[in-house]
Amino acid sequence: MGDYMQAALEAVNFIDAQRLDGRAKWRCADDAPASNYDLYRGSSGIILLLLELHAAHGSAEVLAQAVAAGEEVAAHLARVGDLPVSTWPGYAFAMSELARVSGREDFRALAGTCLQRMRDQATPLGAGIGWIEPAPFSEITGFKGEREIYDQSVGAAGAGLAMLYGHRNDLHPEALGWAVAVGERLLEVGEADPDGTRWRLMSDMPFAFTAPNFAHGGAGVGYFMAELYKATEDERYLTAAKEAARYVLSRATSVGDGRLVCHTEEARKPIFYLGACHGPAGTGRLFLELYAITGEAQWLEEAKALTRGLLSLGAPETRSKGLWNNHGQCCGDAGVGEYALLMARRTGEEAYLDLARRCAKVIVAGSTLDGDQRRWIQAEHRDRPEFVQAQTGYMQGAAGIASFLVHLDTALAGQPVKIALLDWPQDAG
């Protein structure tokens, strides 16, 4: 067993210690009193890690734990009414992946039901559909009121990716038609600019936040457009994806021998996030998909340039403003490492494997090992550095960090194990 796999299993021990009532549900963090069930920070994300460990080791016990967690998620979804559109994609995805591995048809049916419930919450808007919900992040910004949400992380583009996944996996007969309706609406609300097309986080933005990148900005919507083109071969969607990419690049700055894209356009001095959310590890996926679709070398070069920009800031060893005390899949080193493995797979270049190893070294060094339990005490938000937690979940905690370590360990052994999320290219293993 490699050191990376050992660290991942120690992370699983930490997660297991956070069980509630002896059941297959877990605290969100070691100081949290309650459980969560979604993919971002709850049971659905832990299920994905368990499925990856099962794929790596063939453990029937690990698969049984994943199934038990799936039953807890199913019971939760049977109890609740409408949920934010941001949560339904993760539930559909986790239940479908659990069904694929376990053979349980009830989980597969539940995945289709999640897509249907998400669609039922949509509103007909213009030529398509969208979601009008309470403004996201109001607990941080203080802005309230309902708005149409566009982005990939918490809005329509993310819902559209889940519908495309549902179509590819035959989860619902109307999934592709729904995805097209999402695409048609997003085409309408894209803002034409001499530099390309941009999409805001939501309609009637109540605060200054023009984000070119993943996942709250135009790069995330552009990625959905690229995936929608692959499913439909409608050239309008490919054009929209390219225009999104062109706009993103117009907001790039030369950094060393590469370049980086600003977090938001309103900042007086650009801040360059380096993870998956607002950084190269997210935005680079749009360029890689455009290269895969078109074969146009410029897109691959842009993905490489973002990586060179990241390295020019000293990442992952140097903690810049955009790579703070966070090792997770969303904002930190695990997300950068996953992107490095994707670049290695797409290019065959050893330098990207080296970057993934460096990320893993920083991740392990930044952990706390108590007996046989490994955890990461970190800050989720850059502007709240004093608020640190040891989270259990996928996007900001031990499950997602362990998932990267499993991916790296198995990739180096020549048999990569990775369940690519909805917003990752499907050959990311």
N, C-alpha and C positions, 0 to 999 in steps of 0.2 A: 504494500500500500504506500502511495506517495505521500509526501508531506502535505500537499494541497488537499488530498482526500481526507487525511487525518484531521486537518483543521476543520474541514466541512463537517465531519462526523462529530467533532467537539461542539460545533455550532448547533447541530441537531440535539445534542445533549442539553444545551442551554434552552433551546426551544421546548424540549420535552419537560424540562423542569417548570415551565410556565403553564402547564396544563391546569385547567379548572375543573373541579369536581371529579377528577380522575377520568375525564372524558376526552374525546378527540377534538378539543377546542382549547384555545390558548389565549393568555393575556397578550395584548398588543405590545406591551413593554414590561420589564420586570417590576416596575412600580405602578402598573395599571391595574385597576380593580376588576375590569370587565374584558370580555372577549370581543372579537370582531370577526366578520365572516368574509369580507370582500378580498379582492386580489391584492390591492395596494398594501394593506397592513394587516390582513387577517388570514383566516383559515384557507381561503381559496389559493392564496399564494404559497402557503406551506404545503398544500396538496401537490402543487407542481414540483416542489423540491423533493417530496417523498417519491413521486413518480420517477423523477430523474435518478434518485438513489436506487430505486427498484430496477431501472434499466441498466444501471452500472453494475449492480451486484446480484440481481435476480432474487432479492429477498422477499419471500412470501409475507413475512411479518411486516415489512415496510409497506407493502401493497395493502395489507389488511388495515394498517393505520390510515392510509390514504382513503380507503373505502369508508372507514368509520367517520373520518372527517367529512367526507362527502355526504354522508347521511345526516350529520349535524347541519351542514349547509342547506341541504334539502328541507329539513325541518324548519330552519330559520326562514327560508324563502316562502314556505307555506303559511307562515304566521304574518308576514309583512304585506303592506299594500304597495303603493307606488314608491319607487326609489329614485334617487338622482340618476340621470342617464349615464353618468360616469361610472356607475357600479355594475350595470347590467352586462356590459361586454366581458368583464372579468369573470362574472358568474357563469355566463354561457361558455366561455373558453375553458375554464377549469372543469366544469361538469362534462364537457365534451371530451377533453383529454383524459379524464378519469374513466369515462365510458370506453374510450379506445383501448386503454390498458387493461381494465378490469373485465370488459365484456358485459357490463351491466347496462341493460337497455333503459332502465329507469333514469339513469344519469343522462343518457343521450336524449331521452324525451324531455328531461328537465332543461337541458341546454336549449332545445328548440322553444320551450315555454318561456325561457328568459328572453330570447329574441322577440317573441310575440309580445310579451309584456312591455319590453322597451319600445317596440313599434306602437303599441296601443297608447303610450304616453306622448307620442309625437303629435304635432299640429300641422295640418296642411298649410303651407306657406308658399306663395308664388307658384312656381312650376314644380315644386317638390314638397318635402316635409322637413321639419326642424323641431327643436325642443326649446320651449320657453319655460325657464325655471328661475328660482331665486338666484341672484348673482353669486357665483362661486367666490370663495375666499373672503366673504364678508366679515368673518371673524378676525381677519388680518387687516383688511382695508377699511372696514367700517361702512362701506357702501352696501345698501340693501335694495330691494325691489327686483321684480322679475325682468329677465332679458332673454333673448334668443342666444344660445351658446353655440359657437362655431367650431371651437378648436378640437384638437385630437385628444388631449388629455381628459377633458371633462365635458366635451360637447359632441356636436354632430359628426365631425370627422372620425372620432373614435367609434361612435355608433356604426358609422358606415363600414369601418374596418371589421367590426364584429359581424355585420351582415354579409360581407364578402367571405369571411371565414365560414359562416353558416352555409353559404352557397357552395363553397368548395367541399364541405363535409356533409352536404345533404341534410342539414339540420332542420331546414324549413323550406318548403317549395317556393315561397315568395321572397326569400332573402335577397336574391339578386335584384329583383324589382324594387325592393325597399332601398337597397344601396344606390341604385340609379336615382331614385327620388331624392335621396340625401345629396348626391352629386349635383343634381340639377339646381337644388336650392343654393348650395355653396357656390356654384358658378354665378348665380345672381348676386350674391352678397360680396363676392370678391371685389376689392377696390382697385380699379385700373390706375396705373401710375406709369410715367415714362420709363421707369426702371423695371417694370414688370407688373405682377399682381400680388397684392397683399391681402391677408385676412387677419382681422382682429380676433381677440379672444372671444368677444361677444358683441352684440349690437349695443349702440348708444353707450360706448365705453365711459364709465363714470370717473375714471382716473387715467392719468397718463401712463400708457403701457402698450407701446407698439413693439411687439416682439417678433423679429424675423424668423427665429429658430423653431426647432422642436421645443416642447410639445404644445405650448400655448400659442404659438405663432404660425406664420404662413408656411414654414417648411413642413409642419405636421399635416396641414391641409393638403399641401402639394403632394406629400407621400400618399395620402388617401387617393388623390386624383390619379397618380401613377398606378396604384393597385386597381383602381376602377377601370382604367384603360386596359390593363391585362385581362380583366374579366369580360370586357365588352368590345374591345378593339374600336371604340369610339374615339376618333382623333381629337375631339374637343377636350377630352380629359387629359390626354397626353400634352396637348398644348397648354392647358392650365397648369400641369405639373412643371413644365419647363418655364412658364412665366413666373411661377412661384420661386423656382430655383434662381431665375435671373434676378428677381427682386432681392432674395437673400444675399446673393453675391454682391449686389450693389451696396450692401451694408457691411461688407467685409473690410478689414484693415490688415495691412501687411504686418506680420509679426515674425521676426527672424527671417528664415527662408520659407515661411508658410504664411497663412493668414487665418484670421479668426473673425467671427461675426458677433456683433455686440449683443448683449443681453436684451436691452431695450434701447430704442432710438432716442428717448428723452434724456438719458443720463448725460450730464455735462462732460464727464470723462468716461469713455467706454469701459464697461466691465465685461470681461470675457469669461462666461461660464464654460467649464470644460467637460462636464458630465453628459448624461443623456438628455436631461432637461435643459434646453437652451445652449447646449454645447456641441462640439464636434461629434461626440458619441451618438447624438440623436440626429443632427442635421446631416451628417455624412451619409446616413442611410438613404436620404432622398437622392443624393448624387449617385450612390452605388446602384440604386434601382433604375435611375435614368440611364446609366451606362449599360446595365443588363438588358434593358428594353431596346435601346437605340444602337448600342455598339459605338457610340460617339465618345472618343477618347477624352474629350474635355471634361466629362463628368467624373471619370475615374481620377483624373488629375486634380479636380477640385476636392474630392474626398481625401486624397493624399495630402493636399495643401493644408487642409484643416488639421490633419494629424501632425504635420510639421509645425504648425502654429502652436498646437498644444505642447509639443516637445520643446519648442523654443522658450516657453514659460517655465521650463524645468519640471514639468509634470512627468510622472506622478509624485516624485520625491519632494518637490517644492510646492508648498501650499499657498497658492495665490488667492486673490479675492474670490475668484470663481471656482476654486477647488479647496473648500474650507474643511473643517473637521467633520468629514462625512465620507464613508467608504461604501455607500450603498449603490444599488442599481440605478436609482433615479439621478442622484446628484454627485456621486462620488466615484471611487476607484473601480468598483465592480462594473459600473456602466462603461467606464473607459476600457477596462479589460475585455469586456464582451465585444466592444467595437473593434478592439485590436484583433481578437480572434476572428471576427467577421472579415476584417481586412486581410488577415493572413489566408483565410480560406479563398477569398475572391482573387487575391494577387499571387499567392504562393511565395510571398517574400518573408524571409526569416525574421526581418527586423520587427515585424508586427507581433510575432510570437515572443520576441524578447520584451516588447512593451507589455504584453499580457503577463509575463513572468514578473516584471518590475512592479506592476500593479498588485499582483498577489503578494509580493514581498512587503510592500507598504501596508497592505491590508492585514497581514498576519502580525506585523510589527505594531500596528495600531489597535490590536485587540487586547482584551483582558482574559486571561486563562485562570479560572478558579477550579482547581481539581481537574475534572474532565469536561468542564463546561467553558466554552469560548463565546464571548460576547463582544459587541462593539458599542461603546458609550460615545455617542456622537450627536452633533447638532443637525437637525433636519433643515433648518432655515438659516441662510447666510446672515440675515440681519437680526437673528436671535442667538448669538453664539453661546450665551450663558445657559440656554435651555437645552440640556443634553439628556438623552435616554438611551437605554439598551433595548431596542425594539426587536420583536420577533419576526416581523412580516417580510414580504418579498421586496418591495420597492425601497424601503428605508431601514431594513433590518437584517437579522441574521439569516433568514431564509434565502433572500436574494444574494447575499454575499456568499453563502455556502453554495448556491447554485452556480455562481461563477467559478468557484474553486473546483467543483465537480466537473464543470465544462473544461476548464484548463487541464486538470489531471487526466481526463479521458482523451482530450485532444492530443496531448503529448504522447499518450499511449497508442495513438492512431485509430481510436474508436470513440470519436466525440459523442458525448451525450448532452443534448440541450433541447428543451422544449421552447421553441422560438415563440415569443409573445406575439400578440396581434399586430403590433407596430414594428416588428422585426422581419427582415427578409426570411422567407421560409427555408432557406438553405443555411441558416445561421449555425447549424451544428457542426 
